[in-house]
Amino acid sequence: MKKVKTEKIMANVNEYLKRRNLESQPSGGTISEQQAGVLGLVSPSTPNSFTFSTTSTHHSHIDHQYVRLKSWMMEASEPCRSELSQVLFPLFIHLYLELVAGTGRQAAKKFFVKHYQVFLVNRDYENTLSQVLNAANINASGDMNSSPIIQNLKSGKYLVRLSELTLNYFLRYLKATENPILLQIFNTYIEVEVDDSGAGSSGAVFRSPELNSALSNALVNGHTPESMSSDSAIATADGLDCTQEELQKVKDVMARIRLAHPAPPSLCVYTVSNAYNGLSCASVNAEGKLLSCGFEDSVIKLWKLTPPVHNVGFRKATTVVGPRGGISHTLLACDNSRIEDDGDGREEEEEEMMADSRNGGRRRNRGGELFALRGHRGPVLDTAYTHDSTHLLSVSEDTTMRLWNLESGQAVALYRGHNYPVWCVAVAPLTMYVATGSYDSTVKIWATDCTYPLRTMAGHTQAVDCVAFHPNGTYVASGSCDRTVRLWQITDGDAARILLHHKSAISAVAFAPNGKYLASGSDDGAVVVWDLAGGRVMAELSTGNQAGNGNTEISPHVDSIVGLCWSADSALLVSASSDGCVRTSHLGQTHAGDGGPGWELNEVCQVQCSGSTNGGMGSNGGGGQLLHTSLTAHNYLTAVTTVDVER
């Protein structure tokens, strides 16, 4: 009885193999499925054979083995991780074909959609995926082998180059874990070439059986023998996407780009019109998604700057935007009032109602404005976001600082310590320390979980107008109306540097990301770059009556500096003045007249955002003023201007 049952099983297996056009190779003895795969892993005796095993093609088993392999590869160290990444694509393709043939299109499509996007960075991989997907959609599961692409994939192999260390590392993983399906595919469809030269490869290269003896009649990666020269064939075999001449041209272009001046970042300007209640400050978070404005009537308004998404990628959208729709006009969240819904806005209304219930019945304002934060009893003078943009800090003329939860729009903490109006606030980059500067000539350090100041730094003789944290979070710089810039140590509150050079009150300070330089701007439009190690002036943008030494250029700013920010590589300095002038300068090294090294700020780009150079008056007769400028995490500049048009 047992023998009859075994014969029925073998007959079913042979029928399955015959249907899939595979050879059968019975095992010569008792051997586990892992050993069967590992023994012929690198050089199988039969190029296209199927070893009998009890591997299951259930989609959950296949997906589990593939996800586990990807996780293991991501945890591997270099260079093993880069070399092993070549194995993923051949395994993915053949696992997908296994699912199409064994479990049907639904499970195969689910597996494909879940994992295919990581391979789109390679042109050959993308081409192969498109051809295989079309073949799977056109042909039924029983006729998959009739497709030339599928036949070519099943008759050929992918060549991957691995070092001996990486190969042994991979073999140990296969032996230590239960991966029968991966072993089977690796044994049948992947050829490993041991290469310890360290040259690496851009990916797995497909080789049909004819390619080893002559040119292939049809290559999977979109190349044909008629269109492929001998040079390109060698390049493809070596895993390159281009010839040596093309590669050299790319290298030459890269070298010229390195020698050229850096390109200025893009500038996005937001204008607040008709601010009759007096706009006193503005700030944009690091991601460029939120805009907060403080007004003289003690209200803080918060806007969402990201555009609304309507039915993207699912069905045809019927969004219509006013008279300017579609042409050089970017939709912002504040344009919601001009968007005509396609009749399917019930879900959004339900979500808003649920959000309102979570916020204690407090309803958000329409038209892109998220909240109107009320709590201060005087004009709001400055705001700053926390690192994750979940909270907002604000300081006011009422001598207090408040912490706001941006999810609920509620004030969660009130900080008291200053005796006079608080002009400025800054958040440390690495910790939850907060620095404030006040009219009482002091700088105070706070922690968000304490409502009292942790440290008070006294030394300035007049009001402190601006503060900034060093990138390492252990120093804070302050600029004052006494025309000095001071560098304070947070640990003991002592002044590490007192920088004297400006002829007017300091209005802005900013540290370079590398921590070596400090930029300061004053009310007369002058910008100075300091070397923190030596406490000296490196370069300067100054007004005409101050220019004197060799590293000084005439400043384009005729009004007070309202913002300074650095590029991520500390090579570009952006300065903005209240008259709307935004200048991008390149800090470069040069040779002074005495032969010694020097530094200078060379203009890269200059943009006039609002008003004119006559004291901030625009052509419309109203007052135009630039209040804020910053560089976002996406490497573009944001500027906020205000225009008060006559009623």
Buried (B, 14 or more C-beta within 10 A) or exposed (E): EEEEEEEEEEEEEEEBBEEBBBEBBEEEEEEEBBEBBBEBBBEBEEBBBBBBBEBEBBBEBBBBBBEBBBEBBEEBEEBBBEBBBBBBBBBBBBBBBBBBBBBEBEBBBBBBEEBBEEBEEBEBBBBBBEBBBEBBEEBEBEEBBEBEBBBBBBBBBBBBBBBEEBBEBBBEBBBEBBBBBBBBBBBBBBBBEEBEEEEEBEBBBBBBEBBEEEBBEEBBBEBEBEEBEEEBBEBBEEBBEBBEEEEEEEEEEEEEEEEEEBEBBEBBBBBBEEBEEEBBBBBBBBBBBBBBBBBBBBBBBBBBBEBBEBEEEEEEEEBEEEEEBEEEEEBBBBBBEBBEBBEEEEEEEEEBEEBEEEBEEEEBEEEBBBBEBEBBEBBBBBBBBBBEEEBBBBBBBBBBBBBBBBEBBBBEBEBEBBEEBBBBBBBBBEBEBBBBBBBBBBBBBBBBEEBEBBBEBEBBEEBBBBBBBBBEEBBBBBBBBBBBBBBBBBEEBEBBBEBEBBEBBBBBBBBBBEBBBBBBBBBBBBBBBBBBEEBEBBBBBBBEEBBEEEBBBEBBBBBBBBBBBBBEEBBBBBBBBBBBBBBBBBBBEEEEEEEEEBBBBEBBBBBEBBBBBEEBBBEEEBBBBBBBBBBBEEEEBBBBBBBBBEE
